[in-house]
């Protein structure tokens, strides 16, 4: 699975999102920024992302995500300042 394919899938299904996906063998790291995460708990944000990847898990293209960080645009700006 190519990182660009996963990024495109996430960005197509989560409004106004920007995804950064790093695939190193079987290890996948994802960072996503979207206003759609506003007001959601960390768990709800991750559930939203996983819902976009359901088909990849079902067909075996994707086995697991090792690292996931989700941010609203405001949270992302603060993260970049640190």
C-alpha positions as CSV (number, residue, x, y, z in Angstrom):
1,X,0.0,0.0,0.0
2,X,1.4,3.4,-1.0
3,X,1.2,6.4,1.3
4,X,-0.3,8.5,-1.5
5,X,-3.2,6.0,-1.8
6,X,-4.0,6.2,1.9
7,X,-3.6,10.0,1.9
8,X,-6.0,10.3,-1.0
9,X,-8.6,8.0,0.6
10,X,-8.5,9.9,3.9
11,X,-8.6,13.3,2.2
12,X,-11.6,12.2,0.0
13,X,-13.6,11.1,3.0
14,X,-12.8,13.6,5.8
15,X,-13.8,17.2,4.8
16,X,-11.0,19.7,4.3
17,X,-8.4,17.3,5.6
18,X,-4.7,17.1,5.0
19,X,-3.1,13.8,5.6
20,X,0.5,12.9,5.9
21,X,1.1,9.1,5.7
22,X,4.5,7.4,6.2
23,X,4.7,3.7,5.2
24,X,7.8,1.8,6.2
25,X,7.2,-1.8,5.4
26,X,4.4,-2.9,7.6
27,X,4.6,0.2,9.8
28,X,2.2,3.0,9.0
29,X,2.1,6.4,10.7
30,X,-0.6,9.0,10.0
31,X,-1.0,12.7,10.9
32,X,-4.3,14.3,9.9
33,X,-5.4,17.9,10.2
34,X,-9.1,18.7,9.6
35,X,-11.7,21.1,10.9
36,X,-14.0,18.0,11.0
37,X,-12.3,17.0,14.2
38,X,-13.5,20.1,16.1
39,X,-15.3,19.1,19.3
40,X,-14.5,15.4,19.0
41,X,-12.6,13.4,21.6
42,X,-9.4,11.7,20.6
43,X,-11.2,8.4,20.3
44,X,-13.9,9.8,18.1
45,X,-11.3,11.4,15.8
46,X,-9.5,8.1,15.4
47,X,-12.8,6.3,14.8
48,X,-13.5,8.8,12.0
49,X,-10.1,8.1,10.4
50,X,-10.5,4.3,10.8
51,X,-13.9,4.4,9.2
52,X,-12.3,5.8,6.0
53,X,-9.8,2.8,6.0
54,X,-12.4,0.0,6.6
55,X,-12.1,-1.5,3.1
56,X,-8.3,-1.6,3.2
57,X,-8.5,-3.5,6.5
58,X,-11.2,-5.8,5.1
59,X,-9.3,-6.8,2.0
60,X,-5.9,-7.1,3.8
61,X,-4.2,-4.2,2.1
62,X,-3.7,-2.6,5.5
63,X,-3.1,-4.6,8.7
64,X,-2.6,-1.9,11.3
65,X,-1.8,1.7,12.0
66,X,1.2,2.1,14.3
67,X,0.9,5.8,15.0
68,X,-1.9,8.2,14.5
69,X,-2.2,11.9,15.4
70,X,-5.3,13.9,14.6
71,X,-5.5,17.7,14.9
72,X,-7.9,20.5,14.2
73,X,-6.2,23.4,12.3
74,X,-5.9,25.3,15.5
75,X,-4.3,22.4,17.4
76,X,-1.9,21.9,14.5
77,X,-0.8,25.5,14.6
78,X,-0.1,25.2,18.3
79,X,1.7,21.9,17.7
80,X,4.0,23.6,15.1
81,X,4.9,26.3,17.6
82,X,6.3,23.8,20.1
